[in-house]
Amino acid sequence: MSATNYSTTMVNDAASIYLNYNTTGMDNVNWTTTTNATLSNVTSVMVTSGADQQWAKIIYTYLGPSICAFGILCNILNLIVLMQHQLKESPYTYLTGLAFTDLGALLLSFLFMVFSHKNQGVYFWRFFEAHIFIPFVNICTNSSVWIVVLLTIERFLFVRHPLWAKATCDRTSAKVKIVCIILLILALNIPRFLVFKVSYLPDGTPFLNSTVFRKSDTFHAINWVYALVINFIPLVILSTANIYLVVAVKRASIQREVLQIRNNKEAAWQREQMRLTITLISIVFLFIICMIPSAFADFPIAYALFGKGYTQEEFGLLPAYRITGYISNLLVWCNLSINFVLYCAFNNKFRRVMCWTFQNFFHFRRKDGSFLLLVNFKNGHSITRNNSSQTNSMTMQTKVSSLSPEALIRTEKIDSKKNSITATLYEKPEPLSDNEKDSEKD
């Protein structure tokens, strides 16, 4: 294997496991001190790792970019919906922060797999990997971990001490906590900016190389701190709190059936809290499934548990370890991508606000094969067709602004028939049905 080809392989392999939370992986070969014997030994290990390369190609060429693209779209939709004024409770603030950090991690991962990973001889992408991708993807993923932990602790307090939590856990405090977590994670990840540098082969090809700091005992100790703070402590907190929340939700359901509390403000508040708790349980359950492989694929943990008889360089090149890293990365991308699906599946209020948000701008209706597109302007409120009806329209808008999302959707349907400016694909609309006439009279 030539030096240039070997360097490309090493760069690909090192980059392919950067998405583990602690991003340790194996060291690149120091080309100024490597002997022929050492190169021969490492090359013999690389030759036996064909399965490793196949897994890397499938995950980083096909599955990874597809999942990241899907996740980017889902998190954009999350942000659009979660920033609506109807979702003003503090848990939705945490979910908004989670969507921001997940979106950042997915964008960086998508750029890495689609562009950086495929342009090994370009200095810009090597610099991007060393000083942008590696530190910031860890900052985003680490922040996501602890935002979920904060949300879980708050849900635990709401279940355990509902009156105290209702008085103290508001939207402002949630924003302050999110900012503090991101700043602390940023400070914790400062060493990430110092672990890699761009070096050059004798033929001038740039490649990613480890710094002296990355090979030091200090960074080895920091890796153990990362493993505890980012993997095991959150895992213990989330597992314990999630078990308690599951039991609490089951107990609350039984109590509601016994007391039969209905149609009052307190019962509505309790139902909303229960809905949020169920949503969180689904998020944490998925998070734990995706987090466990990443915890054990972390290099210092994996080497301490399974590296007996190997040097660190040899263990980093083992196909079994590297395939585990690829799979754990794939699970991390899935975890960052499908929260939107969980919100839609377990949170009725999120679904209603989502429908209300998009229906305010685009209304699609189909009647007997015809297709009608209604477009509303001015932040989702209708503009009347003629001057004589503008006063009535403004009065209706004032009344509508205080309605719930469900009532607002019904009002918009009636108002769009009478007063909206419509862009129709058919000049002659179909007559109203009897049911629609009755609804207009009502």
Secondary structure as the mmCIF struct_conf table of DSSP 4:
data_model
#
loop_
_struct_conf.conf_type_id
_struct_conf.id
_struct_conf.beg_label_comp_id
_struct_conf.beg_label_asym_id
_struct_conf.beg_label_seq_id
_struct_conf.end_label_comp_id
_struct_conf.end_label_asym_id
_struct_conf.end_label_seq_id
HELX_RH_AL_P HELX_RH_AL_P1 ALA A 3 SER A 16
TURN_TY1_P TURN_TY1_P1 ILE A 17 LEU A 19
BEND BEND1 ASN A 20 ASN A 20
TURN_TY1_P TURN_TY1_P2 TYR A 21 ASN A 22
HELX_LH_PP_P HELX_LH_PP_P1 ASP A 27 VAL A 29
TURN_TY1_P TURN_TY1_P3 TRP A 31 THR A 33
HELX_RH_AL_P HELX_RH_AL_P2 ASN A 36 VAL A 47
TURN_TY1_P TURN_TY1_P4 THR A 48 THR A 48
HELX_RH_AL_P HELX_RH_AL_P3 GLY A 50 ILE A 58
HELX_RH_PI_P HELX_RH_PI_P1 ILE A 59 LEU A 63
HELX_RH_AL_P HELX_RH_AL_P4 GLY A 64 LEU A 82
TURN_TY1_P TURN_TY1_P5 MET A 83 MET A 83
BEND BEND2 GLN A 84 GLN A 84
TURN_TY1_P TURN_TY1_P6 HIS A 85 GLN A 86
BEND BEND3 GLU A 89 GLU A 89
HELX_RH_AL_P HELX_RH_AL_P5 SER A 90 VAL A 114
TURN_TY1_P TURN_TY1_P7 PHE A 115 PHE A 115
HELX_RH_3T_P HELX_RH_3T_P1 SER A 116 LYS A 118
TURN_TY1_P TURN_TY1_P8 GLN A 120 GLY A 121
HELX_RH_AL_P HELX_RH_AL_P6 TYR A 123 PHE A 128
HELX_RH_PI_P HELX_RH_PI_P2 GLU A 129 PHE A 133
HELX_RH_AL_P HELX_RH_AL_P7 ILE A 134 ARG A 160
BEND BEND4 HIS A 161 HIS A 161
HELX_RH_AL_P HELX_RH_AL_P8 PRO A 162 THR A 168
HELX_RH_AL_P HELX_RH_AL_P9 ARG A 171 LEU A 188
TURN_TY1_P TURN_TY1_P9 ASN A 189 ASN A 189
HELX_RH_3T_P HELX_RH_3T_P2 ILE A 190 LEU A 194
BEND BEND5 VAL A 195 VAL A 195
STRN STRN1 PHE A 196 TYR A 200
TURN_TY1_P TURN_TY1_P10 PRO A 202 ASP A 203
BEND BEND6 GLY A 204 GLY A 204
STRN STRN2 PRO A 206 SER A 210
TURN_TY1_P TURN_TY1_P11 VAL A 212 LYS A 215
BEND BEND7 SER A 216 SER A 216
HELX_RH_AL_P HELX_RH_AL_P10 ASP A 217 TYR A 226
HELX_RH_PI_P HELX_RH_PI_P3 ALA A 227 PHE A 232
HELX_RH_AL_P HELX_RH_AL_P11 ILE A 233 LEU A 259
BEND BEND8 ASN A 263 ASN A 264
HELX_RH_AL_P HELX_RH_AL_P12 LYS A 265 ALA A 297
BEND BEND9 ASP A 298 ASP A 298
HELX_RH_AL_P HELX_RH_AL_P13 PHE A 299 PHE A 306
TURN_TY1_P TURN_TY1_P12 LYS A 308 GLY A 309
BEND BEND10 TYR A 310 TYR A 310
HELX_RH_AL_P HELX_RH_AL_P14 GLN A 312 GLY A 316
TURN_TY1_P TURN_TY1_P13 LEU A 317 LEU A 317
HELX_RH_AL_P HELX_RH_AL_P15 PRO A 319 SER A 337
HELX_RH_AL_P HELX_RH_AL_P16 ASN A 339 PHE A 346
HELX_RH_AL_P HELX_RH_AL_P17 ASN A 348 GLN A 359
TURN_TY1_P TURN_TY1_P14 ASN A 360 PHE A 361
STRN STRN3 PHE A 362 LYS A 367
TURN_TY1_P TURN_TY1_P15 ASP A 368 GLY A 369
STRN STRN4 SER A 370 VAL A 375
STRN STRN5 PHE A 377 PHE A 377
TURN_TY1_P TURN_TY1_P16 LYS A 378 GLY A 380
STRN STRN6 HIS A 381 HIS A 381
BEND BEND11 ARG A 385 ASN A 386
HELX_RH_3T_P HELX_RH_3T_P3 ASN A 387 SER A 389
HELX_RH_AL_P HELX_RH_AL_P18 GLN A 390 VAL A 400
TURN_TY1_P TURN_TY1_P17 SER A 401 SER A 402
BEND BEND12 LEU A 403 LEU A 403
HELX_RH_AL_P HELX_RH_AL_P19 PRO A 405 LYS A 418
TURN_TY1_P TURN_TY1_P18 ASN A 419 ASN A 419
STRN STRN7 THR A 422 THR A 424
BEND BEND13 LEU A 425 LYS A 428
HELX_LH_PP_P HELX_LH_PP_P2 PRO A 429 SER A 433
HELX_RH_AL_P HELX_RH_AL_P20 ASP A 434 LYS A 441
#
